[in-house]
Amino acid sequence: MNANASAAPVGGLEQTLPSSWYYSEDTFQLEKERIFCREWFCAGREEQLPKPGDYLVLDIVGESILVVRNRQGVVRAFYNVCRHRGSRLCRADGGAAPGAAVQGGVIAGRSILCPYHQWSYDLDGQLIAAPHLSSVPGFDKSGIHLYPVGVECWGGFIFLHLTPSEARPFAAQLGGIPARIERYPLSELVIGHTITYEVAANWKAICENYNECYHCGGVHPELCAVVPAFREAGGAGLDWTRGVPHRAGAYTFTHIGTTARRAFPTLNQDERERHKGELIYPNLFISLACDHAAVFILLPRAAERTDIVCHFLFEPHELAKADFDPSDAVDFWDVVNRQDWSICESVQKGMRSRVHQHGYYAPMEDFSLDIRRYVIERLALHPDRPRTAT
């Protein structure tokens, strides 16, 4: 298969990417450079940094990234690397270096201190002090700044770009998604519960699974009991723009299809009764019910491992209630999620068979072709694209 063009259909079916692209570490390293380091990448929720001086240390495909809210309340991000000798500035676990006199990290919510030689930076990444160097001729701290990471926020989400000098406009990556879900109050919702899953599958296999419902009838009996349209005609013809209808009497993703929580007041009638979903490549899934959102942040760790952080988002006034209980949505989603991760892990194992060179897309899996086009367009730009692609 040539990485620069789609393979011709066989038996009326389009071919998938080569199977080796789902388990090759060489391919994964190319994806790191051409996709994860050069596309806007969802890293979390703004509410995880509630006040100035709050920070997160994140592992983004092996790069340690420091995300901090500065003194003006603006989210900034930098590589977690001192410009002096390359020491990590902040420990990912938030702990202290064993026995060290100076611990470093974000100090009193005002500055970033390197634990090695105590160079310090403000929360915008500018060097503000370097011990014993002020009298060195020609030393100019104004020209030294932490390695920057691009930051954009939308819908309450934080997106990072690890190569900001090459970043395309953030709006171009979002495309028409904001307009399609504009009545959902995403930026106002807050995390009511979080589950982190470790999945032994390639990130692309997980995206493909999310993008089709051909599998739903056989994999998700509980889901199809609430949304029968997911199993009808193999999941063909679903209208995601309008939303997918629930069974009669149901309107949300719980085992019984109802909930005590109110519908978001800003929704139209269809959105109060139907389910919507969006995939923001490369790593954010958004599933929207009328009373909550389940969002999935994919964190690719290796060719055959993806961590998935699943946040369940609710209206703040619901969380403020003394009897707030998200378990009706959380328990339902956890069942569906584990079914998905299990089948994706089965696919991952099967693709390693010596006889399986590629798969096929059935007609109702047309949205899954997006990941093929998305990956080919980006890896084909690389002069050292995977040899397995030819």
C-alpha positions in Angstrom: 0.0 0.0 0.0 1.4 3.4 -1.0 1.2 5.9 1.8 0.5 8.7 -0.7 -2.7 7.3 -2.1 -5.6 5.2 -1.0 -5.5 1.6 -2.2 -8.1 0.6 -4.8 -11.2 -1.0 -3.4 -11.3 -4.8 -3.3 -14.6 -6.6 -3.6 -16.3 -3.2 -3.3 -14.6 -2.5 0.1 -12.0 0.1 0.9 -8.8 -1.1 2.5 -7.6 0.0 5.9 -4.2 1.3 6.7 -1.5 -1.5 6.7 -1.8 -3.6 9.9 1.8 -2.9 10.8 1.0 0.8 11.2 -1.0 -0.2 14.3 1.9 -1.9 16.1 5.1 -0.6 14.6 7.1 1.5 17.0 8.8 3.2 14.0 5.3 4.3 12.8 4.4 5.5 16.3 7.5 7.7 16.4 6.6 9.2 13.1 3.1 9.9 14.4 4.6 11.5 17.4 6.6 14.0 15.2 4.1 14.5 12.4 0.8 14.4 14.4 1.0 14.7 18.1 3.8 17.3 18.1 2.3 19.2 15.1 -1.4 19.2 15.7 -3.4 20.8 18.5 -3.7 18.1 21.2 -6.3 18.1 24.0 -4.6 18.0 27.3 -7.3 18.5 29.9 -9.9 20.9 31.3 -9.4 24.5 32.3 -11.0 23.8 35.7 -8.0 21.7 36.6 -6.2 25.0 36.9 -8.7 27.0 39.0 -6.5 29.9 40.1 -3.3 31.7 39.3 -0.3 29.7 40.1 -2.0 26.3 39.7 -0.1 24.0 37.4 -0.1 20.5 35.8 2.8 18.4 34.7 1.7 16.3 31.7 3.3 13.5 29.7 2.4 14.2 26.1 3.8 11.3 24.0 6.9 11.2 26.1 7.5 14.9 26.4 7.1 16.5 29.9 5.0 19.6 29.6 4.3 22.2 32.3 0.9 23.9 32.1 0.4 26.8 34.4 -2.2 29.6 35.0 -0.2 32.8 35.2 -0.8 35.7 37.6 -3.2 37.3 35.1 -5.2 34.1 35.0 -4.1 33.1 31.5 -3.1 29.5 30.8 0.5 29.1 29.6 2.5 26.0 28.7 6.2 25.2 28.4 8.5 22.2 28.0 9.4 21.1 31.5 13.1 21.8 30.7 15.4 24.4 32.2 17.2 26.5 29.5 20.5 26.2 31.5 21.4 22.5 31.5 18.1 20.8 30.7 17.0 19.7 34.1 13.3 19.0 34.7 11.8 21.9 36.5 8.9 20.2 38.1 8.4 16.6 39.1 5.5 14.8 37.5 4.5 13.3 40.9 4.6 16.6 42.7 7.0 15.1 45.1 10.4 16.3 46.4 13.8 15.3 45.2 15.3 12.9 47.8 17.6 14.8 50.1 18.0 17.9 48.0 18.3 21.3 49.7 16.3 23.0 46.9 13.3 21.3 45.6 12.4 23.5 42.7 9.1 23.6 40.8 6.4 26.2 40.9 7.1 28.3 44.0 4.3 29.9 46.0 2.3 30.2 42.8 4.6 33.0 41.6 7.7 31.6 39.9 9.3 28.4 38.4 12.5 27.4 40.0 15.0 24.9 38.6 16.2 22.5 41.4 19.6 22.1 39.8 21.2 25.5 39.7 18.2 27.6 40.9 17.6 29.5 37.7 14.1 30.9 38.1 11.4 32.0 35.6 8.1 33.9 35.9 4.8 32.2 35.0 5.2 33.5 31.4 8.4 31.5 31.0 10.8 34.5 31.2 14.1 34.0 33.1 14.0 36.4 36.1 17.1 35.2 38.0 20.3 33.2 37.5 22.5 33.0 40.7 25.9 34.6 40.5 25.6 35.5 36.8 24.4 39.1 37.0 28.0 40.4 36.9 29.0 38.2 34.0 29.8 40.5 31.0 27.2 40.3 28.2 24.8 38.1 30.2 21.3 39.2 29.3 18.5 37.2 31.0 15.9 39.0 28.8 16.8 36.8 25.9 16.3 33.6 27.8 12.8 32.0 27.9 11.5 28.6 28.6 10.7 26.5 25.4 7.2 27.5 24.6 4.2 25.3 23.9 1.1 26.7 22.2 -2.1 27.0 24.2 -5.7 27.4 23.1 -8.8 27.0 25.1 -12.3 26.1 23.8 -15.3 24.6 25.4 -13.5 24.4 28.8 -10.8 22.2 27.2 -7.1 23.0 27.1 -5.3 22.3 23.8 -1.5 22.3 23.4 0.7 22.6 20.3 4.2 21.2 20.9 5.6 23.0 17.8 3.9 26.4 18.0 6.0 28.0 15.3 4.3 25.6 12.8 0.8 25.7 14.3 -2.1 26.2 11.9 -5.0 28.3 13.3 -6.8 26.4 16.0 -10.2 27.2 14.4 -9.1 25.3 11.3 -8.5 22.1 13.3 -11.9 22.4 15.0 -13.7 23.0 11.7 -17.5 23.0 12.0 -17.6 21.3 15.4 -18.3 24.4 17.5 -21.2 25.4 15.3 -22.7 21.9 15.4 -22.7 21.7 19.2 -23.0 25.4 20.1 -26.1 25.0 22.3 -24.3 22.6 24.7 -22.7 24.6 27.5 -19.4 22.8 27.4 -17.3 25.6 28.8 -19.6 25.9 31.8 -19.7 22.2 32.7 -17.5 20.8 35.4 -16.0 17.4 36.2 -18.3 15.2 38.3 -16.3 12.0 38.0 -13.2 10.7 36.2 -12.1 7.2 35.2 -8.7 6.6 33.6 -8.3 3.4 31.5 -5.1 1.7 30.3 -5.9 0.1 26.9 -3.6 -2.3 25.1 -4.5 -1.0 21.7 -3.2 1.6 19.2 -4.8 5.0 19.3 -6.0 4.7 15.7 -7.9 1.5 16.4 -9.7 3.3 19.2 -10.6 6.2 17.0 -11.9 3.9 14.3 -14.0 2.1 16.8 -15.5 5.4 18.1 -16.3 6.5 14.6 -18.6 3.6 13.6 -21.5 1.7 15.0 -21.2 -1.4 12.8 -19.9 -3.2 15.9 -22.6 -1.9 18.3 -25.2 -4.6 17.9 -22.8 -7.4 18.8 -20.6 -5.5 21.4 -23.0 -3.1 23.2 -26.3 -4.8 24.2 -26.9 -2.2 27.0 -26.3 0.7 24.7 -28.5 -0.7 21.9 -31.3 -1.2 24.4 -31.3 2.6 25.0 -30.5 3.6 21.4 -31.9 0.9 19.1 -30.8 2.9 16.0 -27.2 1.9 16.8 -27.9 -1.7 15.8 -30.4 -1.1 12.9 -28.9 -1.8 9.5 -25.5 -2.3 11.1 -25.5 1.3 12.3 -25.8 2.7 8.8 -27.4 6.0 8.0 -27.1 7.5 11.5 -27.7 11.3 11.4 -25.0 12.6 13.8 -25.7 16.2 12.8 -29.3 16.1 14.0 -28.5 13.5 16.7 -29.3 9.8 17.1 -32.7 9.1 18.7 -33.2 7.1 21.9 -35.9 4.4 22.3 -39.3 5.7 23.2 -39.3 7.2 26.6 -35.5 7.5 26.9 -33.5 10.6 26.4 -30.0 10.1 28.0 -27.2 7.6 28.5 -28.2 5.7 31.6 -29.3 2.1 32.0 -33.0 3.2 32.2 -32.6 6.0 29.6 -33.8 8.7 32.0 -32.3 10.7 34.9 -33.3 13.1 37.7 -31.0 15.8 36.3 -32.5 18.5 34.2 -31.7 18.9 30.5 -29.3 21.8 29.6 -31.7 24.8 29.2 -30.0 26.0 26.0 -30.7 22.8 24.0 -33.3 22.6 21.2 -36.0 19.9 21.2 -33.9 17.5 19.1 -30.9 17.8 21.4 -33.2 17.1 24.5 -34.2 13.8 22.9 -31.2 12.7 20.8 -27.5 11.9 21.3 -24.6 13.7 19.6 -21.0 12.8 19.3 -17.9 14.5 17.9 -14.2 13.4 17.4 -11.6 16.2 17.4 -8.5 14.6 15.9 -6.2 13.5 17.1 -7.3 12.7 20.6 -10.6 14.0 21.9 -14.0 12.3 21.8 -17.1 14.2 22.9 -20.3 12.3 23.6 -23.3 14.6 24.4 -26.4 13.7 26.3 -29.0 16.3 27.3 -27.9 16.4 30.9 -24.2 15.4 30.8 -21.2 15.0 28.6 -18.7 12.1 28.5 -15.4 13.2 27.1 -12.5 11.0 26.3 -8.9 12.3 26.1 -6.6 9.8 24.4 -3.0 9.8 25.6 -1.0 7.5 23.3 1.9 5.9 25.3 3.3 3.5 22.7 2.3 1.8 19.5 0.1 -0.7 21.4 -0.9 1.2 24.5 -3.2 4.2 24.9 -4.3 5.7 28.2 -7.8 7.2 28.1 -9.0 9.8 30.6 -12.8 9.8 30.7 -14.3 12.9 32.4 -18.0 13.1 33.1 -19.2 16.7 32.9 -22.3 18.1 34.6 -23.8 21.5 35.3 -22.3 23.1 38.4 -25.7 23.6 40.0 -26.2 19.8 39.8 -22.9 19.1 41.5 -23.9 21.6 44.2 -26.9 19.6 45.2 -26.6 17.6 48.4 -27.9 14.5 46.7 -25.8 14.8 43.5 -25.0 11.3 42.3 -23.4 10.8 38.8 -23.5 7.0 39.1 -26.4 6.5 36.7 -24.4 8.0 33.9 -21.0 6.8 35.1 -21.9 3.2 35.6 -23.6 3.0 32.2 -20.7 4.5 30.4 -18.2 2.3 32.3 -19.9 -0.8 31.0 -19.9 0.6 27.4 -16.4 1.8 27.6 -15.0 -1.5 28.9 -16.8 -3.3 26.1 -15.1 -0.9 23.6 -11.6 -1.3 25.1 -11.9 -5.1 25.2 -12.8 -5.4 21.6 -10.1 -2.9 20.6 -7.6 -5.0 22.4 -8.8 -8.0 20.5 -8.4 -6.2 17.2 -4.9 -5.2 18.3 -3.9 -8.8 18.9 -5.5 -10.0 15.7 -3.7 -7.4 13.5 -0.4 -8.9 14.6 -1.1 -12.2 12.8 1.4 -12.8 10.0 -1.5 -13.3 7.5 -3.4 -10.0 8.3 -1.8 -7.3 6.1 -4.7 -5.0 6.2 -8.5 -4.9 6.9 -11.5 -3.6 5.0 -14.1 -0.9 5.7 -17.7 -1.8 5.3 -20.0 0.9 3.7 -21.4 1.8 7.1 -17.9 2.4 8.4 -17.4 5.4 6.1 -16.5 7.8 8.9 -13.7 5.4 9.9 -12.0 6.3 6.6 -11.3 9.7 8.1 -8.5 8.3 10.3 -6.9 6.7 7.2 -6.9 9.9 5.3 -5.9 11.9 8.3 -2.9 9.7 9.0 -1.8 9.3 5.4 -1.9 13.0 4.7 0.4 13.7 7.7 2.9 10.8 7.5 3.3 11.1 3.8 4.7 14.5 4.4 7.6 12.9 6.2 10.7 11.9 4.1 11.1 8.8 6.3 7.6 7.5 6.1 7.2 3.9 7.3 8.7 1.3 5.0 5.8 -0.9 5.9 3.6 1.5 3.9 4.8 0.3 0.5 
